[in-house]
Amino acid sequence: MKLSYLEELEKLEAAWKSPRMPEALTVISLFAGCGGSSVGYHAAGFQEVLAVDFDKDAEAVFRANMPGITFLKADLREL
């Protein structure tokens, strides 16, 4: 049975809110934007430990959407 778009979003939200297993692989998100890739990482079972982006608007949205993840506002070319 194919899920509707809303059902898929609810499934992703449930994956995001579920606790990570201690053995979950860790990832960092480069060019994090507002957190779309973060949702995918969590749905796949990864533990995201850091997100990086240089855009101040992306930072504000990311922090609102993903409050438990450390965000580094930086330009990767300068690190």
Secondary structure, 3 states (H helix, E strand, C coil): CCCCHHHHHHHHHHHHHCCCCCCCCEEEEECCCCCHHHHHHHHCCCEEEEEEECCHHHHHHHHHHCCCCCEEECCHHHC
